[in-house]
Amino acid sequence: MTRSMTGGALLAEMLGEAGVGTVFALGGAGHTHFLLPLEDRGVSIIGVRHESSAVGAADGYARATGKLGVAAIIAEQGLANAMTAIQCAYMYGSPVVVVVTRWIDGWIEAAGEVPVDLHATLQPITKWARTVPSRRDLGEYMRTAMRIAQSGRPGPVVLTVPQDYMAMAEEQRGPLPVPALPMAPAASDEAIEAIAAMLAEVQRPALVVDSGCTGDHAAAALERLSREFGLPVFSYGGARGLVPENDSAGVYPWAYAQVALPASDGLVIAGARLNMWFGFGREPRFPASLRIAQIDADSEAIARNREVALGVVGDPGLALAQLAEVLAAKGLGWSRTWLDDALAERREAVAALTSGEAIHGLDLARAVERHRPREGCMAGDGADVLNWSYGAIRIARPRGYMDHHPMGSMGTGFILGIGAAAAELEAARAEGRAAVPVTLLTGDGAFGFYLAELETLARHALPMRIVVGNDAQWGTEYHGQKIVTGRHANTRLSAARFALVAQGLGVASAETSAPETLDTVMQDFFNGPAPALLDVTIDPEAGFALKADPRVSFLVFRDLAAPEG
């Protein structure tokens, strides 16, 4: 079959065939001939207010669906603006294709004061970055971009297209060049037997899983390893909710359970990189005597920062499923009583924290957890507010959680949540049901980064409810400075009225500051419309405990400093 297709129509059909139902874009003039065919195919176009928002929302869409996330921006000032979100997607490992339109070739030297393709700049923060050299190569380059973004350890790719290629028509012969993804690599039987043999020699094993461990097979394997063999699961990032987090089942967020790790004598790490959030895998969080087996699809992640007893390259979810079969054949199993003992002090200390005259950040998280739709996606953002959430929020579904880690870029949780909300709206329309709103719990400092995206929520009627914990300061900076120096500088913010801002941008809103009515206000908020925002004034001094009391410190940095630092 031969058809004449414009470049934009070709890309739109390729994305449609790949199952992409939503694309995120800023404006439209530079990629008109791409957006119009998308619209004609019924693909939703979510127009945002900043290039980082477009890429970050595509990242959130990919995290929420497991499908390819797609953002459309322009090259000139736009690509530079998008760098933060591209790096966030790279560090997380999110399959995102950023389609960048730029000036036609003839304008580059005549009008361009700076390079616009930025390949050298993008190289460290993408899996692949190229400019399409001719219109006839557009389909092949897009196919390669889609395959690379989704293969191995996923990650963002940037495909730059001269504007005139989008409008040019070429003969399309044969089927669309949509990629067939390679099969995920399975770990060898010998490697899985070695992990099982290591576990057979320990009494207090645990599992740590992160965003590199995803999919239905991973969820089923973790559920079986926890239920059938008594293995505790400490989950981080996008792996949260693969098996429902539940104290009685021994499934916890890593930030909460990490204090128990020194009591363990054997650990399996699946799809997790031993970065700063894991103390680089070193003492005191990871004892030198701890025997570790690490499974990752990317060999570069194995034994990075910490030597391991066993390193296995393969799909982590498939490997855990293989491991469950071997453990069953060997009749192995363990008691989790050691974990209850190791967490007893933390559990008691967290339970004792509560509101006084002002709303405590932990009580805010507890109230959100009581009333949010548990079947919906949860997004986190901020510093102190996010940290307190680890003491209360428990995720009960796969692809049900996202926050600004591992990069830690404030505000990112909001734009990730926009992508998740767009994905939920797409799914609800396809299934003929009501959308389940995404819940965003954020701090006032972080929320200010992408405040204009409230208008995006209103314009597209995206299902999201935002709870802002407002202490009128950069709380984690304020307490950290006070503890180290006895002073603070550049940490105070004004007591912004986010409810009024939301109303001005078309989003329903409310506000509260009273501990005694928090539960009632929260219940009314979650029973109300979406999009919506609740601005909650919280105790500005409560965050001190996050820095000063190890029993309730969920994100730990002190052990990363040099002894004299």
QUIRAUR-V90449 format. One record per residue. N is the residue number from 0. RES is the residue in three letters. BURIAL is b if it has 16 or more other ideal C-beta (glycine too) atoms within 10 Angstrom, else e. Layout:
# QUIRAUR-V90449
<<N/RES/BURIAL> <N/RES/BURIAL>>
This chain:
# QUIRAUR-V90449
<<0/MET/e> <1/THR/e> <2/ARG/e> <3/SER/e> <4/MET/b> <5/THR/b> <6/GLY/b> <7/GLY/b> <8/ALA/b> <9/LEU/b> <10/LEU/b> <11/ALA/b> <12/GLU/b> <13/MET/b> <14/LEU/b> <15/GLY/b> <16/GLU/e> <17/ALA/b> <18/GLY/e> <19/VAL/b> <20/GLY/b> <21/THR/b> <22/VAL/b> <23/PHE/b> <24/ALA/b> <25/LEU/b> <26/GLY/b> <27/GLY/e> <28/ALA/e> <29/GLY/b> <30/HIS/b> <31/THR/e> <32/HIS/b> <33/PHE/b> <34/LEU/b> <35/LEU/b> <36/PRO/b> <37/LEU/b> <38/GLU/e> <39/ASP/e> <40/ARG/e> <41/GLY/e> <42/VAL/b> <43/SER/b> <44/ILE/b> <45/ILE/b> <46/GLY/b> <47/VAL/b> <48/ARG/b> <49/HIS/b> <50/GLU/b> <51/SER/b> <52/SER/b> <53/ALA/b> <54/VAL/b> <55/GLY/b> <56/ALA/b> <57/ALA/b> <58/ASP/b> <59/GLY/b> <60/TYR/b> <61/ALA/b> <62/ARG/b> <63/ALA/b> <64/THR/b> <65/GLY/b> <66/LYS/b> <67/LEU/b> <68/GLY/b> <69/VAL/b> <70/ALA/b> <71/ALA/b> <72/ILE/b> <73/ILE/b> <74/ALA/b> <75/GLU/b> <76/GLN/e> <77/GLY/b> <78/LEU/b> <79/ALA/e> <80/ASN/b> <81/ALA/b> <82/MET/b> <83/THR/b> <84/ALA/b> <85/ILE/b> <86/GLN/b> <87/CYS/b> <88/ALA/b> <89/TYR/b> <90/MET/b> <91/TYR/b> <92/GLY/b> <93/SER/b> <94/PRO/b> <95/VAL/b> <96/VAL/b> <97/VAL/b> <98/VAL/b> <99/VAL/b> <100/THR/b> <101/ARG/b> <102/TRP/b> <103/ILE/e> <104/ASP/e> <105/GLY/e> <106/TRP/e> <107/ILE/e> <108/GLU/e> <109/ALA/e> <110/ALA/e> <111/GLY/e> <112/GLU/e> <113/VAL/e> <114/PRO/e> <115/VAL/b> <116/ASP/b> <117/LEU/b> <118/HIS/e> <119/ALA/e> <120/THR/e> <121/LEU/b> <122/GLN/e> <123/PRO/e> <124/ILE/b> <125/THR/b> <126/LYS/b> <127/TRP/b> <128/ALA/b> <129/ARG/b> <130/THR/b> <131/VAL/b> <132/PRO/e> <133/SER/e> <134/ARG/b> <135/ARG/e> <136/ASP/e> <137/LEU/b> <138/GLY/b> <139/GLU/e> <140/TYR/b> <141/MET/b> <142/ARG/b> <143/THR/b> <144/ALA/b> <145/MET/b> <146/ARG/b> <147/ILE/b> <148/ALA/b> <149/GLN/b> <150/SER/b> <151/GLY/e> <152/ARG/b> <153/PRO/b> <154/GLY/b> <155/PRO/b> <156/VAL/b> <157/VAL/b> <158/LEU/b> <159/THR/b> <160/VAL/b> <161/PRO/b> <162/GLN/b> <163/ASP/b> <164/TYR/b> <165/MET/b> <166/ALA/e> <167/MET/b> <168/ALA/e> <169/GLU/b> <170/GLU/e> <171/GLN/b> <172/ARG/e> <173/GLY/e> <174/PRO/e> <175/LEU/b> <176/PRO/b> <177/VAL/b> <178/PRO/b> <179/ALA/e> <180/LEU/e> <181/PRO/e> <182/MET/e> <183/ALA/b> <184/PRO/e> <185/ALA/e> <186/ALA/b> <187/SER/e> <188/ASP/e> <189/GLU/e> <190/ALA/b> <191/ILE/b> <192/GLU/e> <193/ALA/b> <194/ILE/b> <195/ALA/b> <196/ALA/e> <197/MET/b> <198/LEU/b> <199/ALA/e> <200/GLU/e> <201/VAL/e> <202/GLN/e> <203/ARG/b> <204/PRO/b> <205/ALA/b> <206/LEU/b> <207/VAL/b> <208/VAL/b> <209/ASP/b> <210/SER/b> <211/GLY/b> <212/CYS/b> <213/THR/b> <214/GLY/b> <215/ASP/e> <216/HIS/b> <217/ALA/b> <218/ALA/b> <219/ALA/b> <220/ALA/b> <221/LEU/b> <222/GLU/b> <223/ARG/b> <224/LEU/b> <225/SER/b> <226/ARG/e> <227/GLU/e> <228/PHE/b> <229/GLY/b> <230/LEU/b> <231/PRO/b> <232/VAL/b> <233/PHE/b> <234/SER/b> <235/TYR/b> <236/GLY/b> <237/GLY/b> <238/ALA/b> <239/ARG/b> <240/GLY/b> <241/LEU/b> <242/VAL/b> <243/PRO/b> <244/GLU/b> <245/ASN/e> <246/ASP/e> <247/SER/e> <248/ALA/b> <249/GLY/b> <250/VAL/b> <251/TYR/b> <252/PRO/b> <253/TRP/b> <254/ALA/b> <255/TYR/b> <256/ALA/b> <257/GLN/b> <258/VAL/b> <259/ALA/b> <260/LEU/b> <261/PRO/e> <262/ALA/e> <263/SER/b> <264/ASP/b> <265/GLY/b> <266/LEU/b> <267/VAL/b> <268/ILE/b> <269/ALA/b> <270/GLY/b> <271/ALA/b> <272/ARG/b> <273/LEU/b> <274/ASN/b> <275/MET/e> <276/TRP/b> <277/PHE/b> <278/GLY/b> <279/PHE/b> <280/GLY/b> <281/ARG/e> <282/GLU/e> <283/PRO/e> <284/ARG/b> <285/PHE/b> <286/PRO/e> <287/ALA/e> <288/SER/e> <289/LEU/b> <290/ARG/b> <291/ILE/b> <292/ALA/b> <293/GLN/b> <294/ILE/b> <295/ASP/b> <296/ALA/b> <297/ASP/e> <298/SER/e> <299/GLU/e> <300/ALA/b> <301/ILE/b> <302/ALA/b> <303/ARG/b> <304/ASN/e> <305/ARG/b> <306/GLU/e> <307/VAL/b> <308/ALA/e> <309/LEU/b> <310/GLY/b> <311/VAL/b> <312/VAL/b> <313/GLY/b> <314/ASP/b> <315/PRO/b> <316/GLY/b> <317/LEU/b> <318/ALA/b> <319/LEU/b> <320/ALA/b> <321/GLN/b> <322/LEU/b> <323/ALA/b> <324/GLU/e> <325/VAL/b> <326/LEU/b> <327/ALA/e> <328/ALA/e> <329/LYS/e> <330/GLY/e> <331/LEU/b> <332/GLY/e> <333/TRP/b> <334/SER/e> <335/ARG/b> <336/THR/e> <337/TRP/b> <338/LEU/b> <339/ASP/e> <340/ASP/e> <341/ALA/b> <342/LEU/b> <343/ALA/e> <344/GLU/e> <345/ARG/b> <346/ARG/e> <347/GLU/e> <348/ALA/e> <349/VAL/b> <350/ALA/e> <351/ALA/e> <352/LEU/b> <353/THR/e> <354/SER/b> <355/GLY/e> <356/GLU/e> <357/ALA/b> <358/ILE/b> <359/HIS/b> <360/GLY/b> <361/LEU/b> <362/ASP/b> <363/LEU/b> <364/ALA/b> <365/ARG/b> <366/ALA/b> <367/VAL/b> <368/GLU/b> <369/ARG/e> <370/HIS/b> <371/ARG/b> <372/PRO/e> <373/ARG/e> <374/GLU/e> <375/GLY/b> <376/CYS/b> <377/MET/b> <378/ALA/b> <379/GLY/b> <380/ASP/b> <381/GLY/b> <382/ALA/b> <383/ASP/b> <384/VAL/b> <385/LEU/b> <386/ASN/b> <387/TRP/b> <388/SER/b> <389/TYR/b> <390/GLY/b> <391/ALA/b> <392/ILE/b> <393/ARG/b> <394/ILE/b> <395/ALA/b> <396/ARG/b> <397/PRO/b> <398/ARG/b> <399/GLY/b> <400/TYR/b> <401/MET/b> <402/ASP/b> <403/HIS/b> <404/HIS/b> <405/PRO/b> <406/MET/e> <407/GLY/e> <408/SER/b> <409/MET/b> <410/GLY/b> <411/THR/b> <412/GLY/b> <413/PHE/b> <414/ILE/b> <415/LEU/b> <416/GLY/b> <417/ILE/b> <418/GLY/b> <419/ALA/b> <420/ALA/b> <421/ALA/b> <422/ALA/b> <423/GLU/b> <424/LEU/b> <425/GLU/b> <426/ALA/e> <427/ALA/e> <428/ARG/e> <429/ALA/e> <430/GLU/e> <431/GLY/e> <432/ARG/e> <433/ALA/e> <434/ALA/b> <435/VAL/b> <436/PRO/b> <437/VAL/b> <438/THR/b> <439/LEU/b> <440/LEU/b> <441/THR/b> <442/GLY/b> <443/ASP/b> <444/GLY/b> <445/ALA/b> <446/PHE/b> <447/GLY/b> <448/PHE/b> <449/TYR/b> <450/LEU/b> <451/ALA/e> <452/GLU/b> <453/LEU/b> <454/GLU/b> <455/THR/b> <456/LEU/b> <457/ALA/e> <458/ARG/e> <459/HIS/b> <460/ALA/e> <461/LEU/b> <462/PRO/b> <463/MET/b> <464/ARG/b> <465/ILE/b> <466/VAL/b> <467/VAL/b> <468/GLY/b> <469/ASN/b> <470/ASP/b> <471/ALA/e> <472/GLN/b> <473/TRP/b> <474/GLY/b> <475/THR/b> <476/GLU/b> <477/TYR/b> <478/HIS/b> <479/GLY/b> <480/GLN/b> <481/LYS/b> <482/ILE/e> <483/VAL/e> <484/THR/e> <485/GLY/e> <486/ARG/e> <487/HIS/b> <488/ALA/e> <489/ASN/e> <490/THR/b> <491/ARG/e> <492/LEU/e> <493/SER/e> <494/ALA/e> <495/ALA/b> <496/ARG/e> <497/PHE/b> <498/ALA/b> <499/LEU/e> <500/VAL/b> <501/ALA/b> <502/GLN/e> <503/GLY/e> <504/LEU/b> <505/GLY/e> <506/VAL/b> <507/ALA/b> <508/SER/b> <509/ALA/b> <510/GLU/b> <511/THR/b> <512/SER/e> <513/ALA/e> <514/PRO/b> <515/GLU/e> <516/THR/e> <517/LEU/b> <518/ASP/e> <519/THR/e> <520/VAL/b> <521/MET/b> <522/GLN/e> <523/ASP/e> <524/PHE/b> <525/PHE/b> <526/ASN/e> <527/GLY/e> <528/PRO/e> <529/ALA/b> <530/PRO/b> <531/ALA/b> <532/LEU/b> <533/LEU/b> <534/ASP/b> <535/VAL/b> <536/THR/b> <537/ILE/b> <538/ASP/b> <539/PRO/b> <540/GLU/e> <541/ALA/b> <542/GLY/b> <543/PHE/b> <544/ALA/b> <545/LEU/b> <546/LYS/b> <547/ALA/e> <548/ASP/e> <549/PRO/e> <550/ARG/e> <551/VAL/b> <552/SER/b> <553/PHE/b> <554/LEU/b> <555/VAL/b> <556/PHE/e> <557/ARG/e> <558/ASP/e> <559/LEU/e> <560/ALA/e> <561/ALA/e> <562/PRO/e> <563/GLU/e> <564/GLY/e>>
